[in-house]
Amino acid sequence: MHWSLTRISRHSRTAHGSILSGNSSLAGVACLLTVSLLCGGANAQGRLEAHYVATLAGLQIGQGAWVIDIGDDQFSATANGMTTGLLRVFATGDGNGTSRGAVRGDNLAPALYVSTINNDKRVEELKIVMSGGNVKDLVVEPPTTPHPDRIPLTDAHRRGIVDPMSATLIRVPGNADPVSPEACRRTLPVFDGRMRFDLQLGFNRIEQVHARKGYQGPVAVCGVRFVPVAGHVPDRPAIKYLTAQHDMEIWLAPIAGTRVVVPYKMSLPTPLGRAVLEATEFVTTATPRSGSATAAVR
């Protein structure tokens, strides 16, 4: 979803750009998906192939795809999206993002995040190299526009963070069903290359979903609060609007063979109507640690 929240916060008044920019914004939200049959082992393996549709006030404005591979000691996630439907009357856009890193015990440790957003005005490129949750190298093109009221980013804001896409890969500890209130009880410290913000999640309820292809089963619905920390201009209308929202949600579903849950659906109110990013296809495969072809697909 992040990849969604950040993208919406920057472009809420222009409404164009990639729906799945790896920020997950909705920053990713972004950035975002699910399955059932789960293994309890920390080093289990699984794969997700999902397709999403973005709507605004019920009208389709974009579509995208997300592929996630979680191996015994490594993970990768790749998303791409483009504007469609009525939105093409005003602007065209597409983008892609990739995150990869290591699987260490019960945790996913991101090492690299890259994204490219291409619209009819400019190309935006981002690369974040991480180690131990700290930013080691950062490339942002074009550079952030100086503003006298912008809250400055310091070295401290680049430590103890996750990138926008890795933030949406949530591992639930323990051996119980990961589709539970525990999936929502966390704060995600996101750094998207330009801004440091928290996504505060809280449990709302359990829902049932039925993808057109793939997963059918329960999801954990989390409320989301957007809390800007640094790199933003506090008086910007988009920042003030997102900060004031109490009705943003992310629906989390499991990747088969793992204890990782990821967004199946994200929604938030906008001045033009409710924005929703939802999976139409959500197909996952559980792969035994031996690497055999045995699969569990829901």
C-alpha positions as CSV (number, residue, x, y, z in Angstrom):
1,M,0.0,0.0,0.0
2,H,2.8,2.2,0.5
3,W,3.7,2.3,-2.5
4,S,0.3,3.9,-2.7
5,L,0.3,6.4,0.1
6,T,3.4,8.2,-0.9
7,R,2.4,8.4,-4.6
8,I,-1.0,9.8,-3.7
9,S,0.5,12.3,-1.2
10,R,2.7,13.7,-4.0
11,H,0.2,13.6,-6.9
12,S,-3.3,13.9,-5.3
13,R,-4.0,17.0,-7.3
14,T,-2.8,15.7,-10.6
15,A,-4.0,12.1,-10.3
16,H,-1.5,10.6,-12.7
17,G,1.5,8.3,-12.5
18,S,2.0,4.7,-11.7
19,I,-0.5,3.0,-9.4
20,L,2.1,0.5,-8.3
21,S,5.3,2.5,-8.0
22,G,6.9,0.4,-5.4
23,N,6.2,3.1,-3.0
24,S,3.2,0.8,-2.7
25,S,1.8,4.4,-2.1
26,L,-1.9,3.9,-1.4
27,A,3.1,4.4,-0.9
28,G,3.3,3.3,-1.1
29,V,1.3,3.0,-0.2
30,A,3.5,1.1,-2.6
31,C,2.0,0.0,-2.2
32,L,-0.3,-4.6,-3.3
33,L,-2.5,-9.7,-2.1
34,T,-2.9,-13.3,-0.7
35,V,-3.2,-17.1,0.0
36,S,-3.9,-19.8,2.5
37,L,-2.0,-23.1,3.3
38,L,0.9,-21.7,5.4
39,C,4.0,-23.4,6.9
40,G,5.2,-22.4,10.3
41,G,8.9,-22.5,9.5
42,A,10.8,-19.2,9.2
43,N,12.7,-20.4,6.2
44,A,9.7,-21.6,4.1
45,Q,9.4,-20.5,0.5
46,G,6.5,-19.1,-1.5
47,R,5.6,-17.1,-4.6
48,L,2.9,-14.7,-5.4
49,E,1.6,-13.5,-8.8
50,A,-1.1,-10.9,-8.6
51,H,-2.9,-8.4,-10.8
52,Y,-4.5,-5.3,-9.4
53,V,-7.0,-2.7,-10.6
54,A,-7.2,0.9,-9.2
55,T,-10.5,2.8,-9.1
56,L,-11.5,6.3,-8.1
57,A,-15.1,6.9,-7.2
58,G,-15.8,3.5,-8.9
59,L,-14.1,4.4,-12.2
60,Q,-11.1,2.4,-13.3
61,I,-8.0,4.6,-13.5
62,G,-5.1,2.1,-13.6
63,Q,-3.9,-1.5,-13.4
64,G,-0.8,-3.2,-12.3
65,A,1.0,-6.5,-11.4
66,W,3.0,-7.7,-8.5
67,V,5.3,-10.7,-8.3
68,I,6.9,-11.8,-5.0
69,D,9.4,-14.6,-4.5
70,I,10.4,-15.6,-0.9
71,G,13.1,-18.1,-0.8
72,D,15.1,-19.9,1.9
73,D,17.5,-17.0,2.3
74,Q,16.5,-14.3,-0.2
75,F,13.4,-12.5,-1.3
76,S,12.4,-10.2,-4.2
77,A,9.3,-8.2,-5.2
78,T,8.6,-6.5,-8.5
79,A,5.6,-4.3,-9.3
80,N,4.6,-2.4,-12.4
81,G,1.5,-0.4,-13.3
82,M,0.0,2.1,-15.8
83,T,-2.9,4.5,-16.0
84,T,-5.9,3.4,-18.0
85,G,-9.5,4.3,-18.8
86,L,-10.7,7.9,-18.3
87,L,-7.3,8.9,-16.8
88,R,-5.7,8.5,-20.2
89,V,-7.8,11.5,-21.4
90,F,-5.7,13.7,-19.1
91,A,-2.3,12.0,-18.8
92,T,-0.4,8.8,-19.5
93,G,1.9,7.1,-17.1
94,D,3.6,3.9,-16.2
95,G,6.1,2.8,-13.6
96,N,7.9,-0.1,-12.0
97,G,9.6,-0.9,-8.8
98,T,11.8,-3.7,-7.4
99,S,12.9,-4.6,-3.8
100,R,15.2,-7.4,-2.9
101,G,17.1,-8.6,0.2
102,A,17.8,-11.4,2.6
103,V,15.7,-13.7,4.7
104,R,17.2,-13.8,8.2
105,G,15.5,-15.9,10.7
106,D,12.0,-14.4,11.3
107,N,12.8,-11.2,9.4
108,L,13.1,-9.9,5.9
109,A,16.1,-7.6,5.5
110,P,15.9,-5.4,2.4
111,A,19.1,-4.5,0.6
112,L,18.1,-2.7,-2.6
113,Y,15.0,-0.8,-3.8
114,V,14.8,0.8,-7.2
115,S,11.8,2.4,-9.0
116,T,11.1,4.4,-12.1
117,I,8.0,6.5,-12.7
118,N,7.4,7.8,-16.2
119,N,4.6,10.2,-17.0
120,D,4.0,12.9,-19.6
121,K,6.0,15.5,-17.7
122,R,9.1,13.7,-16.5
123,V,10.9,10.5,-15.5
124,E,11.5,10.0,-11.8
125,E,14.2,7.5,-10.8
126,L,15.0,6.3,-7.3
127,K,17.6,3.8,-5.9
128,I,18.1,3.0,-2.2
129,V,20.9,0.7,-1.0
130,M,20.3,-0.6,2.6
131,S,22.2,-2.6,5.2
132,G,20.8,-3.6,8.6
133,G,17.9,-1.2,8.1
134,N,20.1,1.8,7.4
135,V,20.5,3.7,4.1
136,K,24.0,3.2,2.7
137,D,23.5,4.9,-0.7
138,L,20.7,7.0,-2.2
139,V,20.1,8.2,-5.8
140,V,17.1,10.4,-6.5
141,E,16.5,12.0,-9.9
142,P,15.4,14.7,-10.3
143,P,16.5,16.1,-6.9
144,T,13.9,17.2,-4.5
145,T,12.9,20.8,-5.1
146,P,14.2,23.1,-2.2
147,H,11.5,24.7,-0.1
148,P,12.1,26.9,3.0
149,D,9.4,25.1,5.0
150,R,10.5,21.6,4.2
151,I,11.3,19.5,7.3
152,P,15.0,18.6,6.7
153,L,16.0,14.9,6.4
154,T,19.0,14.0,8.7
155,D,21.1,10.9,8.9
156,A,18.9,9.7,11.8
157,H,15.9,9.6,9.4
158,R,17.8,7.2,7.2
159,R,18.4,4.7,10.0
160,G,16.0,1.9,11.1
161,I,13.9,2.2,8.0
162,V,12.3,0.0,5.3
163,D,11.7,0.9,1.7
164,P,8.2,1.5,0.4
165,M,7.8,-2.0,-1.1
166,S,9.4,-4.1,1.6
167,A,7.2,-2.3,4.1
168,T,4.2,-4.1,2.6
169,L,5.8,-7.6,3.1
170,I,4.8,-8.2,6.7
171,R,6.0,-11.3,8.5
172,V,3.7,-12.3,11.4
173,P,5.6,-14.0,14.2
174,G,4.5,-17.2,16.0
175,N,2.8,-20.4,14.8
176,A,-0.8,-19.4,14.8
177,D,-2.8,-18.3,11.7
178,P,-1.0,-15.1,10.3
179,V,-4.4,-13.7,9.2
180,S,-5.1,-12.3,12.6
181,P,-5.1,-9.1,14.6
182,E,-1.3,-9.6,15.1
183,A,-0.7,-8.8,11.5
184,C,-1.9,-5.2,12.0
185,R,-0.2,-4.5,15.3
186,R,2.8,-2.6,14.1
187,T,4.2,0.7,12.9
188,L,6.1,0.8,9.5
189,P,9.0,3.2,9.4
190,V,9.1,4.0,5.7
191,F,11.8,6.0,3.8
192,D,10.9,6.6,0.1
193,G,14.0,8.5,-0.9
194,R,12.5,11.9,-0.4
195,M,10.4,11.6,2.7
196,R,10.5,9.7,6.0
197,F,7.1,8.8,7.4
198,D,5.4,6.2,9.6
199,L,2.4,4.0,8.6
200,Q,0.7,3.2,11.9
201,L,-1.4,0.0,11.5
202,G,-4.2,-1.1,13.8
203,F,-6.6,-4.1,13.7
204,N,-10.1,-3.4,12.4
205,R,-11.7,-6.7,11.5
206,I,-11.5,-10.0,9.6
207,E,-13.1,-10.1,6.1
208,Q,-13.6,-12.8,3.4
209,V,-12.3,-12.1,-0.1
210,H,-12.8,-13.9,-3.4
211,A,-10.3,-13.1,-6.2
212,R,-11.4,-13.7,-9.7
213,K,-8.4,-16.1,-10.0
214,G,-6.6,-17.5,-7.0
215,Y,-7.1,-16.8,-3.3
216,Q,-10.5,-17.1,-1.6
217,G,-10.4,-16.8,2.1
218,P,-9.9,-14.5,5.1
219,V,-7.9,-11.3,5.2
220,A,-6.9,-9.0,8.1
221,V,-8.2,-5.5,7.7
222,C,-6.0,-2.9,9.2
223,G,-6.7,0.8,9.7
224,V,-3.8,3.0,8.6
225,R,-2.6,6.3,9.9
226,F,-0.1,8.4,7.9
227,V,2.4,10.2,10.1
228,P,5.0,12.4,8.3
229,V,8.3,12.6,10.0
230,A,10.8,14.5,7.7
231,G,11.3,15.6,4.1
232,H,7.8,17.0,3.8
233,V,6.3,20.5,3.7
234,P,3.8,20.5,6.5
235,D,1.4,23.0,5.0
236,R,1.1,21.2,1.6
237,P,-2.6,20.3,1.1
238,A,-1.9,16.7,0.3
239,I,0.2,16.2,3.5
240,K,-2.5,17.9,5.7
241,Y,-5.2,15.9,4.0
242,L,-3.5,12.5,4.5
243,T,-2.5,13.3,8.1
244,A,-6.1,14.1,8.9
245,Q,-7.6,10.8,7.5
246,H,-9.0,8.2,9.9
247,D,-10.6,6.0,7.2
248,M,-7.7,4.5,5.3
249,E,-7.5,0.7,5.2
250,I,-5.2,-2.1,4.0
251,W,-6.4,-5.7,3.7
252,L,-3.7,-8.2,4.3
253,A,-3.6,-11.8,2.9
254,P,-0.9,-14.5,3.3
255,I,1.6,-15.8,0.8
256,A,1.4,-19.6,0.7
257,G,4.3,-21.5,2.3
258,T,5.3,-18.5,4.4
259,R,4.2,-16.4,7.3
260,V,4.3,-13.3,5.2
261,V,1.1,-11.3,4.6
262,V,0.8,-8.6,1.9
263,P,-1.9,-6.1,0.6
264,Y,-4.8,-7.7,-1.2
265,K,-6.7,-4.4,-1.1
266,M,-6.0,-0.8,-0.1
267,S,-8.5,2.1,0.1
268,L,-8.5,5.7,1.2
269,P,-10.9,8.7,0.8
270,T,-9.9,11.5,-1.6
271,P,-11.6,14.8,-2.5
272,L,-12.8,13.1,-5.7
273,G,-14.2,10.0,-4.1
274,R,-12.8,6.8,-2.6
275,A,-9.5,5.4,-4.1
276,V,-9.2,1.6,-4.1
277,L,-6.4,-0.7,-5.2
278,E,-7.7,-4.3,-5.2
279,A,-6.4,-7.6,-6.5
280,T,-8.4,-9.3,-9.3
281,E,-5.9,-12.2,-9.5
282,F,-4.0,-13.4,-6.4
283,V,-2.2,-16.7,-7.1
284,T,0.4,-18.1,-4.7
285,T,2.5,-21.2,-4.7
286,A,4.2,-22.8,-1.7
287,T,7.5,-24.4,-2.4
288,P,9.1,-26.9,0.1
289,R,12.6,-26.1,1.3
290,S,13.8,-29.1,-0.7
291,G,12.9,-27.2,-3.8
292,S,10.6,-29.9,-5.2
293,A,7.7,-29.0,-7.4
294,T,5.0,-29.7,-4.9
295,A,2.7,-26.7,-4.7
296,A,-0.2,-25.4,-2.7
297,V,-2.2,-23.0,-4.7
298,R,-5.4,-21.4,-3.6
